[in-house]
Amino acid sequence: MSLESAVKFLKRFNGDNVFRSALEALKDDATRKQMIKAAGFDFSQDELNHIVNQPTELSNGDLEAVAGGVEERPPIIATHV
């Protein structure tokens, strides 16, 4: 298990609409976990939480979006891995 795998998972989840939709359509955590592992990711819930909860620096574009009241990032769902 690794933080690197959690980061790669979040990048794919946020950038691949088909993958995200398929994962969100699953009804239980065990099936989600199987799909995530089958896609080549291996991380714990704690590792995912660590990545999700890390403070990040905002780019100028991010700051402009916030100042203008626009948020363009796709949502991140919590999964139990």
CORFENJO-V656163 format. One record per pair of residues at least 12 apart in sequence whose ideal C-beta (glycine too) atoms are under 8 Angstrom apart, sorted by sequence separation. I is the first residue (numbers start at 1). GAP is how many residues later the second one is. If there is no record, write none. Layout:
BEGIN
i->I gap->GAP
i->I gap->GAP
END
This chain:
BEGIN
i->23 gap->12
i->22 gap->13
i->23 gap->13
i->19 gap->20
i->52 gap->24
i->52 gap->26
i->9 gap->27
i->12 gap->27
i->12 gap->29
i->9 gap->30
i->48 gap->31
i->9 gap->32
i->8 gap->33
i->48 gap->33
i->9 gap->34
i->45 gap->34
i->6 gap->35
i->45 gap->35
i->5 gap->36
i->45 gap->36
i->5 gap->37
i->6 gap->37
i->44 gap->37
i->5 gap->38
i->10 gap->38
i->43 gap->38
i->9 gap->39
i->2 gap->40
i->3 gap->40
i->1 gap->41
i->2 gap->41
i->6 gap->41
i->10 gap->41
i->1 gap->42
i->5 gap->42
i->6 gap->42
i->10 gap->42
i->1 gap->43
i->36 gap->43
i->3 gap->44
i->6 gap->44
i->7 gap->44
i->2 gap->45
i->6 gap->45
i->36 gap->45
i->1 gap->46
i->33 gap->46
i->3 gap->47
i->32 gap->47
i->33 gap->47
i->3 gap->48
i->32 gap->48
i->33 gap->48
i->32 gap->49
i->29 gap->50
i->29 gap->51
i->24 gap->53
i->20 gap->54
i->23 gap->54
i->23 gap->56
i->14 gap->59
i->14 gap->60
i->14 gap->62
i->13 gap->63
i->13 gap->64
i->10 gap->66
END
